[in-house]
Amino acid sequence: MPKKKRGSKKDQAMKQNSNSRPSKKQKRGSPASLRSDENVNNTHTRFEQHSQSIAANDDFISLDFGDLPTTDVGDISNSRKRKRLQDDDNDDSEDITMFPWLPFRRSGSSSPRPSVKKILEDEATSLLAYLEPTKAEVRIREYLIHKIRTVINDIEPDVEVEVFGSFSTNLYLPNSDIDVVVQGDLRLRPIARALERSNVCSNPQVIEKASVPVIKFEDSLTGLKVDITLDSDSGINSAKCINKMLRDQPGLRPLTLLVKLFLSLRKHNEVFTGGLGGYAIVCMVMSFLQMHPKVASGEIDPVANIGTLLLEFFQLYGISFQMEELGICVLNRGSYYGKSRNIRSKNGKPVFTIRDPMDRNNDLGMKSYNAIYISKAFKSAYMVMTQRAFELEKMLSQNMLNPNNPNGLQLSIFSRVFYIPRDMANLREAMTDIYTNHLWVNDEAASSFNWETSELP
C-alpha cells in the first residue's frame, strides 16, 4: 500500500481509521465558506476517503478495540438521572423499565462469545423491534383518522381529508403526532367546533396567525396529538417523495427511526423550537446512505448493519461534516454542494443546509436554529457509544462478562444514549387496552369503521 501524505488536522479527522476511536484532540475545522467547485470537490473527496477507510474491512467498522481510550465523554443525558451501570448481575429495576428492548440475547444460549459488532447489531434490531407499531396501535390511529374524516365530511361532504407526515410514510414513533390536511372550502374554526361537539377532543387550539394556520388537539380517547391544516399540497408531496426514497433504500426506514428517537429524547425534533423536522431528518439519513461507499455500491446490506451505520451517522454529522461549508442534496445519487455564502438562521446560528428534493429553493434546515447543539449531541452519542463498545470488548476478552446471562444492561451499548420515556410506554399500554377491551364501542363513528381491515393504503 502506498503511503499517504499527512494532511491537516481537519483532513486527519475526516480520515479516521476503521477503529474510529474518539479522541480529546478531535476538533472541528475552522468555519470557512467554500467559494469554488474545486474546494467542494476536495471536501467531498475527503469525506469519501474517510468513509472508505471506515469500510475497509468485512465487518464494516472494525470493532477490534484493544486498549480503552481515555476520552472524557461526560453525561449526555441531562433529562434523566440513573445509577451508573454496574458490571455485575444486579441491574437496577427502575433503570430496566426505561430499556424495554432488553435483554436482546436469549438466556442460556450456547452460541460462542459474540463480537462487539454482533452485540451492537443485535441490540439495534431489538430496539427497532420494540419501536415497530403493533396491530392495535395501527388500528387505533386509523380509527382516529376515520373519526376526524367523518366529522369533517358531515360539515362539508365534498372536501377531502388526507393524512401526511410520519403516519403516511410509516416513519412514526409510538408517540408521534398525526398530521391531517383538509382540501376544500372550509375554515379552521368550524372544524374545531365540530370536533369538540363530537367529543373527538376538548379545547382544540386554533392558531390562525402561524405561517401555516393549524388546529392542534389531543384525541379524547387515546391522548394522541393531531395537527390539522388547510389546502396545502406540500405535506402530501413530501410524503410521496419520502415513500419513493424508502422504496429505493431499504436501510432508510430503520436508521431514520433510530435518529428520530434520539432527537425526540433531546427535544430536537420540532422545527418551531429549533430542531429538525421529519422531512429534514429523512434527507440527512438518505444523504448519508447515498454517500457511503459500501452502501452505495451494494457491497453490504444496510439493514444488517444498522447499529454500525448509526455510529457512522453520528460520527459524520457530529464530527466530520462541516455544516457551514456544505449543503446536502439527495436528488439522483446524492451530492454535497458548496454554500455560496455563510448561510445562517435568523438568529445568526449556523444551520444544516438541506435542499428540498421537491423544491430546490426550499431549505429544509434553515429554521432549525439549534443545529449546532444537534451536531454536538451526535458527537457526544458517537463518543459515548464507542467508549461503551471499547469497555465491552475489554470485559469480554478478559471473561469479565457472561454473554449469555439474561442481564440486559451488562451487554447494552444503546442504553447509554437511548431510553423509552414513561409517557411513550404509557401511551402504548393505553392504546393496547383501548383496542383489546373495545373502549371505543360507544363512539358514534365506531359503527362505520372496519376494525379488521386497514382503511389506509
C-alpha positions in Angstrom: 0.0 0.0 0.0 1.5 3.4 -0.9 2.0 5.8 2.0 -0.5 8.6 2.2 0.7 12.2 2.9 0.0 13.6 6.3 -2.8 16.2 6.0 -4.1 18.9 8.2 -5.8 18.2 11.5 -9.1 18.7 9.7 -8.2 16.2 7.0 -7.0 13.7 9.6 -10.3 13.9 11.4 -12.1 13.2 8.1 -9.9 10.2 7.5 -10.2 8.4 10.9 -9.2 4.8 10.7 -11.6 1.9 10.8 -11.3 1.6 14.6 -13.0 5.0 14.8 -11.6 5.7 18.3 -12.7 9.0 19.8 -10.0 11.4 21.0 -9.9 14.5 23.0 -7.9 16.2 20.3 -10.6 15.8 17.6 -11.8 19.3 16.7 -13.9 20.8 14.0 -12.2 22.6 11.3 -12.4 26.3 11.4 -15.5 27.7 9.7 -14.9 28.7 6.1 -17.2 29.3 3.1 -16.5 27.2 0.0 -16.3 29.5 -3.0 -15.3 27.2 -5.8 -16.2 23.8 -7.3 -12.6 22.8 -6.6 -13.0 23.3 -2.9 -16.3 21.5 -2.9 -14.8 18.5 -4.7 -11.8 18.4 -2.3 -14.1 18.3 0.7 -16.3 15.7 -1.0 -13.2 13.6 -1.7 -12.1 13.9 1.9 -15.4 12.5 3.0 -15.3 9.7 0.5 -11.7 8.8 1.7 -12.9 8.9 5.3 -15.9 6.6 4.5 -13.7 4.2 2.5 -11.2 3.9 5.4 -14.0 3.1 7.8 -15.4 0.5 5.4 -12.1 -1.1 4.7 -12.8 -4.5 6.3 -15.6 -7.0 6.1 -17.1 -6.0 9.4 -17.7 -2.6 8.0 -16.4 -0.9 11.2 -13.6 -2.8 12.8 -14.5 -3.5 16.4 -11.1 -4.9 17.4 -10.9 -2.3 20.1 -7.8 -3.2 22.0 -6.9 -0.7 24.8 -9.6 1.6 26.1 -9.4 5.3 25.1 -9.1 7.9 27.8 -11.7 10.3 26.3 -13.8 12.1 28.8 -17.3 11.6 27.4 -19.3 13.1 30.2 -23.0 12.6 30.8 -25.0 13.4 27.7 -28.5 12.9 29.1 -29.4 15.7 31.4 -33.1 14.9 31.1 -32.8 11.8 33.3 -30.8 10.6 36.2 -29.9 7.0 36.6 -27.3 5.0 38.6 -24.1 4.1 36.9 -24.4 0.7 35.2 -22.6 -2.0 37.1 -20.8 -4.9 35.5 -22.4 -7.4 37.9 -25.7 -9.3 37.8 -27.6 -6.7 39.8 -29.4 -4.5 37.3 -31.3 -1.6 38.7 -35.0 -2.5 38.3 -36.0 1.2 37.8 -33.5 1.6 35.0 -34.6 -1.6 33.3 -38.1 -0.2 32.7 -36.6 2.5 30.6 -35.0 -0.1 28.3 -37.8 -2.4 27.3 -35.9 -3.8 24.3 -33.6 -5.5 26.9 -32.4 -8.2 27.2 -31.6 -8.7 23.5 -29.8 -12.1 23.8 -31.5 -15.3 24.9 -30.7 -16.7 28.2 -28.8 -19.9 28.1 -27.7 -19.6 24.5 -25.0 -22.0 23.5 -23.5 -19.6 20.9 -19.9 -18.7 21.3 -18.7 -15.4 22.7 -20.2 -12.7 20.4 -18.2 -9.9 18.8 -18.9 -6.4 20.0 -20.2 -5.7 16.5 -22.7 -8.5 16.8 -23.8 -7.2 20.2 -24.3 -3.7 18.6 -26.3 -5.1 15.7 -28.4 -7.4 17.9 -29.3 -4.5 20.2 -30.2 -2.3 17.2 -32.5 -5.0 15.9 -34.1 -5.4 19.3 -34.7 -1.7 19.8 -36.2 -1.4 16.3 -38.5 -4.4 17.0 -39.8 -2.6 20.1 -40.5 0.6 18.1 -42.4 -1.3 15.5 -46.1 -0.4 15.7 -48.5 -3.2 16.9 -51.7 -4.0 15.1 -53.6 -2.3 18.0 -51.6 0.9 17.5 -52.1 1.0 13.8 -55.8 0.4 14.0 -56.3 2.9 16.8 -54.5 5.6 14.7 -56.6 4.6 11.6 -59.7 4.9 13.7 -58.8 8.4 14.9 -58.3 9.5 11.3 -61.7 7.9 10.5 -63.4 9.9 13.3 -61.8 13.1 12.0 -62.8 12.4 8.4 -66.4 11.5 9.5 -66.8 14.8 11.5 -65.4 17.0 8.7 -67.4 15.3 5.9 -70.6 15.8 8.0 -69.9 19.5 7.7 -68.9 19.5 4.0 -69.2 16.2 2.1 -67.1 17.4 -0.8 -63.9 18.2 1.0 -61.0 15.7 1.1 -59.4 14.8 4.3 -55.9 13.4 3.8 -53.1 12.2 6.0 -49.5 13.2 5.6 -46.4 13.2 7.7 -44.9 10.2 9.5 -48.0 8.1 9.7 -48.4 8.2 5.9 -44.7 7.2 5.4 -44.6 4.6 8.3 -41.8 6.5 10.0 -43.7 7.3 13.2 -42.6 6.7 16.7 -45.2 5.3 19.2 -46.0 8.8 20.4 -45.7 10.7 17.1 -48.4 13.2 16.2 -50.8 12.7 13.3 -50.9 15.3 10.5 -54.1 15.9 8.5 -54.8 18.3 5.7 -58.3 19.3 4.6 -58.6 20.2 0.9 -61.7 22.2 0.2 -63.8 25.1 1.1 -63.7 25.0 4.9 -62.3 27.2 7.7 -60.4 26.0 10.8 -62.8 27.3 13.5 -65.9 25.4 12.2 -63.8 22.3 12.1 -62.6 22.8 15.6 -66.1 23.3 16.9 -67.4 20.2 15.2 -64.6 18.1 16.5 -65.3 19.3 20.1 -69.1 18.7 19.7 -68.4 15.2 18.6 -66.2 14.5 21.6 -63.2 13.8 19.4 -61.3 16.4 21.5 -61.8 19.1 24.1 -60.4 22.6 23.9 -58.8 22.4 20.4 -56.3 25.2 19.8 -56.8 27.2 16.6 -53.6 29.0 15.6 -54.6 31.3 12.7 -51.6 33.6 12.7 -49.0 31.0 12.2 -47.1 30.7 8.9 -49.3 27.7 8.3 -52.6 28.1 10.2 -53.4 24.9 12.2 -55.7 23.2 14.6 -53.9 21.4 17.4 -55.7 19.0 19.8 -55.4 15.7 21.7 -57.7 12.9 20.9 -60.0 12.3 23.9 -59.9 8.5 23.6 -56.1 8.0 23.3 -54.3 11.2 24.0 -52.7 11.2 20.6 -51.8 14.6 19.3 -53.2 15.8 16.0 -52.5 18.8 13.7 -55.0 19.8 11.0 -54.1 22.3 8.3 -56.0 23.5 5.2 -55.4 23.5 1.5 -51.8 22.6 1.3 -50.2 20.1 -1.1 -46.6 20.4 0.3 -47.1 17.8 3.0 -48.7 15.3 0.6 -46.0 15.8 -2.0 -43.2 15.5 0.5 -44.7 12.2 1.8 -44.8 10.9 -1.8 -41.1 11.9 -2.1 -40.2 10.1 1.2 -42.1 7.0 0.2 -40.1 6.8 -3.0 -36.8 7.1 -1.1 -38.0 4.4 1.3 -38.6 2.1 -1.7 -35.2 2.9 -3.2 -33.2 2.4 0.0 -34.2 -0.3 2.5 -31.9 1.0 5.2 -33.6 4.4 5.3 -36.5 3.4 7.5 -34.7 1.7 10.4 -31.9 4.2 10.6 -34.4 7.1 10.4 -36.5 5.7 13.2 -33.4 5.5 15.5 -32.3 9.0 14.6 -35.8 10.3 15.2 -36.0 8.6 18.6 -32.6 10.0 19.5 -33.6 13.6 18.6 -37.0 13.4 20.3 -35.4 12.3 23.6 -33.4 15.6 23.5 -36.3 17.8 22.3 -34.5 18.4 19.0 -37.3 17.1 16.7 -39.6 20.2 16.4 -38.8 22.9 13.9 -40.6 25.6 15.9 -38.1 25.0 18.8 -35.1 25.0 16.5 -35.0 21.2 16.0 -35.0 19.1 12.8 -38.3 18.3 11.2 -39.1 14.8 10.0 -38.5 15.6 6.3 -35.1 17.1 7.0 -34.1 14.0 9.1 -35.1 11.7 6.3 -33.0 13.7 3.8 -30.0 13.7 6.1 -30.2 9.9 6.6 -30.7 9.4 2.9 -27.7 11.5 2.0 -25.6 9.6 4.5 -26.6 6.3 2.9 -26.1 7.6 -0.6 -22.6 8.9 0.1 -21.5 5.8 2.0 -19.3 3.8 -0.5 -20.2 0.3 0.7 -23.9 1.1 0.9 -23.9 2.9 -2.5 -22.0 0.1 -4.2 -24.2 -2.6 -2.7 -21.3 -4.3 -1.0 -23.1 -4.5 2.3 -26.7 -4.9 3.4 -27.6 -1.7 5.3 -30.4 -3.4 7.2 -28.0 -5.9 8.6 -25.6 -3.1 9.7 -27.9 -0.6 11.2 -26.1 -0.4 14.5 -22.8 0.3 12.8 -24.4 2.7 10.4 -25.9 4.7 13.3 -22.5 5.1 14.8 -21.2 6.3 11.5 -24.1 8.7 11.1 -23.3 10.2 14.5 -19.7 10.4 13.5 -20.4 12.1 10.2 -22.8 14.8 11.4 -21.2 15.2 14.8 -17.6 15.3 13.8 -16.7 15.3 10.1 -19.5 17.2 8.3 -18.9 20.9 8.0 -22.3 22.5 8.1 -21.0 26.0 7.5 -19.4 24.9 4.2 -21.6 22.2 2.6 -25.2 21.7 1.7 -27.0 18.4 1.3 -28.8 17.3 -1.8 -30.5 13.8 -2.2 -31.5 14.1 -5.8 -30.4 11.4 -8.1 -27.5 9.6 -6.4 -27.0 12.4 -3.8 -24.3 15.1 -3.6 -22.9 17.9 -1.5 -22.7 21.4 -2.7 -20.7 24.4 -1.5 -22.6 27.2 0.1 -22.1 30.4 -1.9 -22.5 32.4 1.3 -22.4 31.7 5.0 -26.0 30.6 5.5 -27.3 31.0 9.0 -30.6 31.1 10.7 -32.4 34.4 11.6 -30.7 34.4 15.0 -27.3 34.1 13.4 -26.6 30.5 14.3 -25.2 28.0 11.7 -27.6 25.5 10.3 -27.7 22.4 8.2 -28.5 23.3 4.6 -30.7 20.6 3.2 -32.2 21.1 -0.3 -35.8 20.0 -0.6 -35.8 17.4 -3.4 -39.3 18.7 -4.4 -38.3 22.4 -4.4 -34.7 23.4 -4.8 -35.5 26.8 -3.4 -36.7 25.4 -0.1 -34.1 24.8 2.5 -35.3 22.2 5.0 -32.8 23.1 7.6 -33.0 26.9 7.6 -35.4 27.2 10.5 -33.5 24.6 12.6 -31.5 27.2 14.6 -30.3 24.6 17.2 -28.3 22.7 14.6 -25.0 23.3 16.4 -26.4 21.7 19.5 -27.8 18.8 17.4 -24.4 18.3 16.0 -22.9 18.3 19.5 -25.4 15.7 20.6 -24.5 13.5 17.6 -20.8 13.8 18.5 -21.4 13.0 22.2 -23.5 10.0 21.3 -20.8 8.7 19.0 -18.2 9.1 21.7 -20.3 7.5 24.4 -21.4 4.5 22.4 -17.9 3.9 21.1 -16.5 4.2 24.6 -19.0 1.6 25.8 -18.0 -0.7 22.9 -14.4 -0.4 24.0 -15.4 -1.3 27.5 -17.4 -4.3 26.4 -14.5 -5.6 24.2 -12.1 -5.5 27.2 -14.6 -7.1 29.6 -15.4 -9.9 27.1 -11.8 -10.5 26.2 -11.0 -10.9 29.9 -14.0 -13.1 30.6 -15.5 -10.5 32.9 -18.9 -10.9 31.4 -21.1 -13.9 30.6 -22.6 -13.0 27.2 -25.4 -15.5 27.7 -26.5 -14.0 31.0 -30.1 -12.7 30.9 -28.9 -9.4 32.4 -29.6 -6.9 29.6 -27.7 -3.9 30.8 -24.4 -5.8 31.1 -24.1 -6.0 27.3 -26.1 -2.9 26.3 -24.5 -0.2 24.2 -27.6 1.7 23.2 -28.8 2.3 26.8 -26.0 4.8 27.2 -27.8 7.2 24.8 -31.3 5.8 24.2 -34.2 5.0 26.5 -38.0 4.9 26.3 -39.7 7.7 28.2 -42.5 6.7 30.6 -45.1 8.7 28.6 -44.4 6.8 25.5 -44.7 3.4 27.3 -47.9 4.6 29.0 -49.4 5.6 25.6 -48.6 2.2 24.1 -50.2 0.5 27.1 -53.3 2.7 26.8 -53.7 2.0 23.1 -53.4 -1.7 23.6 -56.0 -1.5 26.4 -58.4 0.6 24.2 -58.1 -1.9 21.3 -58.3 -5.1 23.4 -61.2 -4.0 25.6 -63.2 -2.2 22.8 -63.2 1.1 24.8 -64.3 2.8 21.6 -67.6 0.9 21.4 -69.8 3.8 22.4 -68.3 6.2 19.9 -70.7 7.2 17.1 -68.0 6.7 14.4 -67.1 3.2 15.6 -70.1 1.6 13.8 -68.8 2.8 10.4 -65.2 1.7 10.9 -63.9 -1.7 9.8 -61.7 -2.8 12.7 -60.3 -5.8 10.8 -59.3 -4.2 7.5 -56.9 -1.2 7.1 -58.6 1.8 5.6 -55.3 3.4 4.6 -53.2 2.4 1.6 
